[in-house]
Structure formats: C-alpha cells, structure tokens
Amino acid sequence: MNGTVKKAIDKTLDWTLILILGSMSLLVAINVFFRFVLNSSIYWGDEVALVLMVWLTFLGAAVSTRENEHYEFKYLVHKLSGRSLKVYLFSRHIINIIAILILGYYSGLVAIQIHSWILPATEISRSFVYGACPLGCVFMLIYSVEQFISDIKRSR
C-alpha cells in the first residue's frame, strides 16, 4: 500500500478513536452528574455511549491489528526458528485473514438486514451500530494482508 495512503488511514483511525473515547467519556460523566446531582438524566446518553463503545471496540481492534498486538502465541515466535517459524507465521496469517473475512461478511449481512430496526432514544438505524464490525474488519484485513506480505518478503 502507498505510504501516504497508509499514513492517512492510520492518522484518521487514531484521531477517530481519540474523538470517540473522549466523547464517550464526557457523555458518561455528564450523564452521571445529571443523575446523581440533578436527579435527572439525558434520556439518549446511555444509548449514544453504547453506540460509541461498539465503534471504539471494532476500530480499536483494527488499530490493535495494525500494531500487531492481537492475540497470538508469542512464546512460539520466540522458540521456533527456520521452517517451523515460517509455517507458524504463514498459518497465523491465513487463519487471521480467514477469520476477518468470515466476521466481516456475516456482520455486514446482519447490518444490512436490520436497517429498519431503529434505536428508541436516538431514532437512528441499528445498522449504524452494527456497521462498526464490517468497517473494522475492512481495516483489520488491510493491516493483516500488509503484515502477511511483509512477513513473506522478510522470510525470503
């Protein structure tokens, strides 16, 4: 992938996560203040915080993939060498890419199928909430394929 495009994607994801986390934290804090000090609450606050948390989760998973911080058996990477390490790395990448494709495909189907379901407080489509998963999978796939290609080049 072009270095400029990758940097733009990385920066956009990072700033989006910062904005989501900041907004979610501020909204929850304000809602707690309203509940416990003013004996009232923002009726849509919990719903929006939940939506933001879902988006934070899946976009955060993409950043975790980018930083190579997703779950793996690091012990094996340190103990294996030569052909065994190449087989392990190849298998890890293939399994990861297949899992992302499956998750992205089926979560995309669900997001499309529930477009008419509306959230009660904000009156937005639940597809917006569920759309976080397939979009996160797109970014995870980009980063996973990039890492796979990089590992193949390095192992030659």
C-alpha positions in Angstrom: 0.0 0.0 0.0 1.2 3.5 -0.7 2.9 5.0 2.3 1.0 8.3 2.1 -2.4 6.5 2.0 -1.4 4.2 4.8 -0.3 7.2 7.0 -3.6 8.9 6.2 -5.6 5.8 7.2 -3.6 5.4 10.4 -4.0 9.0 11.4 -7.7 9.0 10.6 -8.2 5.9 12.7 -6.2 7.2 15.6 -8.0 10.5 15.7 -11.4 8.9 15.3 -10.7 6.7 18.3 -9.5 9.7 20.3 -12.7 11.5 19.5 -14.9 8.5 20.2 -13.2 7.8 23.5 -13.3 11.5 24.5 -16.9 11.9 23.5 -18.0 8.7 25.3 -16.1 9.6 28.5 -17.5 13.2 28.5 -21.1 12.0 27.8 -21.0 9.3 30.6 -19.5 11.8 33.1 -22.2 14.4 32.2 -24.9 11.8 32.5 -23.6 10.7 35.9 -23.6 14.3 37.1 -27.2 14.7 35.8 -28.4 11.5 37.5 -26.7 12.0 40.9 -26.7 15.7 41.3 -29.7 17.0 39.4 -31.9 13.8 39.8 -32.4 13.7 36.1 -30.7 12.1 33.1 -30.0 12.7 29.5 -32.5 10.2 28.0 -30.3 9.4 25.0 -27.0 9.4 26.8 -26.7 5.7 27.6 -27.7 4.8 24.1 -25.2 7.0 22.4 -22.4 5.9 24.9 -23.2 2.3 23.9 -23.0 3.1 20.2 -19.7 4.8 20.7 -18.4 1.9 22.7 -19.2 -0.5 19.9 -17.4 1.7 17.4 -14.5 2.1 19.8 -14.2 -1.7 20.1 -14.1 -2.5 16.4 -12.0 0.4 15.2 -9.7 -0.3 18.2 -9.4 -3.9 17.1 -8.2 -2.6 13.7 -5.5 -0.5 15.4 -4.6 -3.5 17.6 -4.1 -5.5 14.4 -2.0 -2.6 12.9 0.2 -2.6 15.9 0.5 -6.4 15.8 -1.0 -6.6 19.3 -3.7 -9.1 18.6 -3.8 -12.4 20.4 -1.2 -14.9 19.4 1.3 -17.3 20.9 4.3 -15.1 21.2 6.1 -17.9 23.0 6.1 -19.9 19.8 7.6 -17.0 17.8 10.5 -16.8 20.3 11.0 -20.6 20.4 10.6 -21.5 16.8 13.1 -20.9 14.1 13.7 -21.7 10.4 11.0 -23.6 8.6 8.9 -24.2 11.7 8.7 -20.4 12.3 7.7 -19.8 8.7 5.0 -22.4 8.8 3.7 -20.9 12.1 3.7 -17.3 10.7 2.1 -18.4 7.5 -0.7 -20.4 9.3 -1.2 -17.5 11.8 -1.8 -15.0 8.9 -4.0 -17.3 6.9 -6.2 -18.1 9.9 -6.4 -14.5 10.9 -7.3 -13.4 7.4 -10.0 -16.1 7.0 -11.5 -15.2 10.4 -11.6 -11.5 9.5 -13.3 -12.3 6.1 -15.9 -14.5 7.8 -16.6 -12.0 10.5 -16.7 -9.1 8.1 -19.0 -10.9 5.7 -21.6 -12.1 8.2 -21.6 -8.9 10.2 -22.1 -7.0 7.0 -25.1 -9.2 6.2 -26.6 -8.6 9.7 -26.0 -4.8 9.4 -27.9 -4.8 6.0 -30.7 -7.0 7.2 -31.5 -4.8 10.3 -31.6 -1.5 8.5 -35.2 -1.0 9.5 -34.5 -1.5 13.3 -34.4 1.8 15.0 -32.8 2.7 18.3 -35.5 4.1 20.6 -33.9 7.2 22.1 -31.8 8.4 19.1 -34.1 7.0 16.4 -31.1 6.0 14.3 -30.9 2.7 12.5 -29.2 -0.2 14.3 -27.3 -0.7 11.0 -25.2 2.2 12.1 -24.2 0.4 15.3 -23.7 -3.0 13.6 -21.8 -1.4 10.7 -18.9 -0.8 13.1 -17.9 -4.5 12.8 -17.7 -4.8 9.0 -15.9 -1.5 8.7 -13.5 -2.5 11.5 -12.9 -5.8 9.5 -12.0 -3.9 6.4 -9.2 -2.1 8.3 -8.2 -5.3 10.0 -8.0 -7.0 6.7 -5.9 -4.2 5.2 -3.4 -4.4 8.1 -3.4 -8.2 8.2 -2.7 -8.6 4.5 0.0 -5.9 4.7 1.7 -7.8 7.6 1.4 -11.1 5.8 3.1 -9.7 2.7 5.8 -8.1 4.9 6.5 -11.4 6.7 6.7 -13.3 3.3 9.2 -10.7 2.0 11.2 -10.9 5.2 11.4 -14.7 5.3 13.0 -15.0 1.8 
